[in-house]
């Protein structure tokens, strides 16, 4: 038995003709159909109700806990705050300290829109807005401060309604409980 190198086989051109004709037939069918392309600037797209566009800030709910900034994988959230002393509300009470938000900024040139900051926010200060038209000519203008982030709160859709068969939220159950009555003979 001799080991002869096998000669390379020539590709058959028999299968190419039917394949080519099928491709041309598909192209001809597609050309006869109307297109469904929406010309974006002229026709606004119809977006799903909970579209992720840009992150909006509800400044009143922000407690400056820094969770959104710490959990951001891109480090694109900048938060600055200071403590403010509040006077005692009752006589003999003590003064309280409160965090005041000085700066809350998101650099959308770095943001990857993962939504981790929104998920970790314990007081629902961050929300997804369906607003998507915030492109800038200069990349440095994509750093949006709390004023701009707050303007997008008006575009945030309301949360979906609760399922009518679901259990009542714990907060509402606790608020609706009647106050306990003291047993008789006790003040």
C-alpha positions as CSV (number, residue, x, y, z in Angstrom):
1,X,0.0,0.0,0.0
2,X,1.4,3.3,-1.0
3,X,0.7,6.5,0.8
4,X,-0.1,9.0,-1.8
5,X,-1.1,12.5,-0.9
6,X,-4.8,13.0,-1.6
7,X,-5.4,15.5,-4.3
8,X,-7.6,18.5,-3.3
9,X,-11.1,18.2,-4.5
10,X,-12.5,20.8,-6.8
11,X,-15.7,22.5,-5.5
12,X,-18.7,21.5,-7.5
13,X,-20.5,24.4,-9.2
14,X,-23.7,22.4,-9.5
15,X,-25.1,23.6,-6.2
16,X,-24.2,27.2,-6.8
17,X,-26.8,27.9,-9.5
18,X,-29.9,26.9,-7.5
19,X,-28.6,28.7,-4.4
20,X,-28.0,31.9,-6.5
21,X,-31.5,31.7,-8.0
22,X,-33.0,31.3,-4.5
23,X,-31.1,34.4,-3.3
24,X,-32.3,36.4,-6.3
25,X,-35.9,35.3,-5.8
26,X,-35.7,36.4,-2.1
27,X,-34.3,39.8,-3.2
28,X,-37.1,40.2,-5.8
29,X,-39.8,39.4,-3.2
30,X,-38.3,41.9,-0.7
31,X,-38.1,44.7,-3.3
32,X,-41.8,44.4,-4.0
33,X,-42.8,44.9,-0.3
34,X,-43.2,48.3,1.3
35,X,-40.5,49.3,3.8
36,X,-41.2,49.8,7.5
37,X,-38.3,52.2,8.2
38,X,-39.3,55.2,10.3
39,X,-37.3,58.3,9.5
40,X,-36.3,59.1,13.1
41,X,-36.1,62.9,13.2
42,X,-39.3,63.3,11.3
43,X,-41.3,60.5,13.0
44,X,-40.8,59.9,16.7
45,X,-40.5,56.2,17.6
46,X,-43.1,54.5,19.7
47,X,-41.2,53.3,22.8
48,X,-42.2,50.5,25.2
49,X,-43.7,51.9,28.5
50,X,-40.6,51.2,30.7
51,X,-37.9,52.1,28.3
52,X,-34.4,52.7,29.7
53,X,-33.3,56.1,28.4
54,X,-31.5,58.3,30.9
55,X,-31.3,58.3,34.7
56,X,-33.4,60.9,36.4
57,X,-32.9,62.1,40.0
58,X,-35.6,62.9,42.6
59,X,-33.5,65.2,44.8
60,X,-35.9,65.2,47.7
61,X,-35.5,61.5,48.2
62,X,-31.7,61.5,48.1
63,X,-30.1,61.0,51.5
64,X,-26.5,61.2,50.3
65,X,-25.8,57.6,51.4
66,X,-23.3,57.2,48.5
67,X,-24.6,53.7,47.7
68,X,-25.2,54.5,44.0
69,X,-21.7,56.0,43.7
70,X,-20.0,53.1,45.4
71,X,-21.8,50.4,43.5
72,X,-21.3,52.0,40.1
73,X,-18.9,49.7,38.1
74,X,-17.8,52.7,35.9
75,X,-17.4,55.2,38.7
76,X,-19.4,57.8,36.7
77,X,-21.5,59.1,39.6
78,X,-20.2,62.0,41.7
79,X,-21.9,63.0,45.0
80,X,-20.8,65.8,47.3
81,X,-22.6,66.8,50.5
82,X,-22.2,68.5,53.8
83,X,-23.8,68.3,57.2
84,X,-26.2,70.9,58.4
85,X,-27.2,71.3,62.1
86,X,-30.9,71.7,62.7
87,X,-32.2,73.3,66.0
88,X,-34.1,71.2,68.5
89,X,-37.8,70.9,67.8
90,X,-38.8,70.7,71.4
91,X,-37.6,72.4,74.5
92,X,-34.8,70.3,76.1
93,X,-34.3,68.4,72.9
94,X,-31.0,68.1,71.2
95,X,-29.9,69.4,67.9
96,X,-29.9,67.1,64.9
97,X,-27.7,66.9,61.9
98,X,-28.9,66.4,58.3
99,X,-27.0,65.7,55.1
100,X,-27.5,68.3,52.4
101,X,-26.8,67.4,48.8
102,X,-24.4,69.8,47.2
103,X,-23.6,67.9,44.0
104,X,-25.1,64.9,42.2
105,X,-23.7,64.4,38.8
106,X,-23.6,61.5,36.3
107,X,-21.1,61.4,33.5
108,X,-23.1,59.7,30.6
109,X,-19.9,59.5,28.5
110,X,-18.8,56.8,31.0
111,X,-22.1,55.3,32.0
112,X,-23.0,51.9,30.6
113,X,-26.7,52.1,31.6
114,X,-26.5,48.9,33.7
115,X,-29.1,50.3,36.2
116,X,-27.2,49.1,39.3
117,X,-27.4,52.6,40.8
118,X,-31.2,52.6,40.5
119,X,-31.5,49.1,42.0
120,X,-29.3,49.9,45.0
121,X,-30.9,53.3,45.8
122,X,-32.8,52.6,49.1
123,X,-35.0,55.6,48.9
124,X,-36.0,55.6,45.2
125,X,-34.1,58.8,44.3
126,X,-33.0,57.4,40.9
127,X,-35.4,56.4,38.2
128,X,-35.2,55.4,34.5
129,X,-36.6,58.0,32.2
130,X,-37.6,57.1,28.6
131,X,-35.9,60.3,27.4
132,X,-33.2,59.4,24.9
133,X,-32.5,62.7,23.0
134,X,-29.7,64.1,25.1
135,X,-26.8,63.8,22.7
136,X,-24.2,66.6,22.8
137,X,-21.6,67.9,20.3
138,X,-18.9,67.9,22.9
139,X,-18.3,64.8,25.0
140,X,-17.5,67.0,28.1
141,X,-21.2,68.2,28.0
142,X,-22.4,64.7,28.8
143,X,-21.6,65.3,32.5
144,X,-25.1,66.2,33.8
145,X,-25.6,67.8,37.2
146,X,-28.5,67.4,39.6
147,X,-30.5,70.3,38.0
148,X,-30.5,68.5,34.6
149,X,-31.1,65.1,36.2
150,X,-34.1,66.6,38.1
151,X,-35.7,68.0,34.9
152,X,-36.1,64.4,33.6
153,X,-38.3,63.4,36.5
154,X,-41.3,64.8,34.7
155,X,-40.8,62.2,31.9
156,X,-40.6,59.2,34.3
157,X,-43.7,57.1,33.8
158,X,-45.7,56.0,36.9
159,X,-45.0,52.5,38.2
160,X,-47.3,49.7,36.9
161,X,-50.3,49.0,39.0
162,X,-50.2,46.2,41.5
163,X,-51.8,42.9,40.6
164,X,-55.3,42.8,42.0
165,X,-54.7,39.3,43.5
166,X,-51.4,40.1,45.1
167,X,-50.9,40.6,48.8
168,X,-51.1,44.0,50.3
169,X,-47.7,45.7,50.8
170,X,-46.3,45.4,54.3
171,X,-46.2,49.2,54.7
172,X,-49.9,49.6,54.0
173,X,-50.7,46.7,56.3
174,X,-48.8,48.2,59.1
175,X,-50.3,51.6,58.6
176,X,-53.8,50.2,58.6
177,X,-53.4,48.2,61.9
178,X,-55.5,49.6,64.8
179,X,-53.6,50.9,67.8
180,X,-53.4,48.3,70.6
181,X,-55.7,49.0,73.5
182,X,-54.2,48.9,76.9
183,X,-55.7,46.1,79.2
184,X,-58.1,47.4,81.8
185,X,-56.6,48.4,85.0
186,X,-53.4,49.7,83.3
187,X,-52.8,53.2,82.1
